[in-house]
C-alpha cells in the first residue's frame, strides 16, 4: 500500500476518529460513533481505500 493521504488529511482523520470514539464511549452519539475507528485507522496508516478506488491522492509524494 502506497501512501495516498497527506499529513493534514491524516491529522484530521485521527482527530475526527478520536472525537467520534470518545463521544460513543461516553454515550453521547450512540453506537454509530464507533465508526470513528475507520478514520482513525486510515489516518494512522496513511492509506485510504476509498482514495485508491477514486484515484485520489493528497500525499505530497509523486507517483513514479
VMD Tcl script that draws the C-alpha trace (Angstrom):
set ca {
  {0.00 0.00 0.00}
  {1.36 3.35 -1.01}
  {0.66 6.50 0.96}
  {-2.30 8.35 -0.55}
  {-3.17 10.62 2.39}
  {-1.28 13.83 3.10}
  {-0.21 14.99 6.55}
  {-3.11 17.43 7.09}
  {-5.58 14.80 5.86}
  {-4.11 12.21 8.24}
  {-4.17 14.53 11.26}
  {-7.79 15.49 10.60}
  {-8.78 11.84 10.24}
  {-7.12 10.90 13.54}
  {-8.74 13.82 15.38}
  {-12.21 13.11 13.96}
  {-11.81 9.40 14.73}
  {-10.78 10.04 18.32}
  {-13.64 12.51 18.86}
  {-16.21 10.07 17.48}
  {-14.86 7.22 19.59}
  {-14.85 9.41 22.72}
  {-18.43 10.51 22.07}
  {-19.50 6.90 21.57}
  {-17.69 5.76 24.71}
  {-19.46 8.41 26.79}
  {-22.85 7.61 25.26}
  {-23.35 10.99 23.57}
  {-23.84 9.73 19.99}
  {-24.69 6.07 20.39}
  {-23.28 3.03 18.65}
  {-22.69 4.82 15.33}
  {-19.88 6.80 16.95}
  {-17.71 3.67 16.84}
  {-17.42 4.24 13.07}
  {-14.65 6.63 14.21}
  {-12.35 3.60 14.18}
  {-12.26 3.81 10.37}
  {-10.86 7.35 10.04}
  {-8.55 6.69 12.99}
  {-7.02 3.65 11.28}
  {-6.81 5.24 7.82}
  {-5.17 8.31 9.36}
  {-2.68 6.21 11.31}
  {-1.75 4.04 8.33}
  {-1.75 6.81 5.71}
  {-3.76 4.82 3.19}
  {-7.43 5.30 2.36}
  {-9.06 2.54 0.28}
  {-11.72 4.96 -0.97}
  {-8.99 7.27 -2.30}
  {-7.46 4.30 -4.12}
  {-10.78 3.44 -5.78}
  {-11.43 7.06 -6.76}
  {-7.86 7.66 -7.93}
  {-7.32 10.47 -5.42}
  {-4.05 11.30 -3.70}
  {-3.49 14.02 -1.11}
  {0.01 12.81 -0.29}
  {2.82 15.09 -1.41}
  {4.81 12.18 -2.85}
  {4.55 11.97 -6.64}
  {3.85 8.65 -8.31}
  {6.64 7.19 -10.41}
}
mol new
graphics top color blue
foreach p $ca { graphics top sphere $p radius 0.5 }
foreach p [lrange $ca 0 end-1] q [lrange $ca 1 end] { graphics top cylinder $p $q radius 0.2 }
display resetview
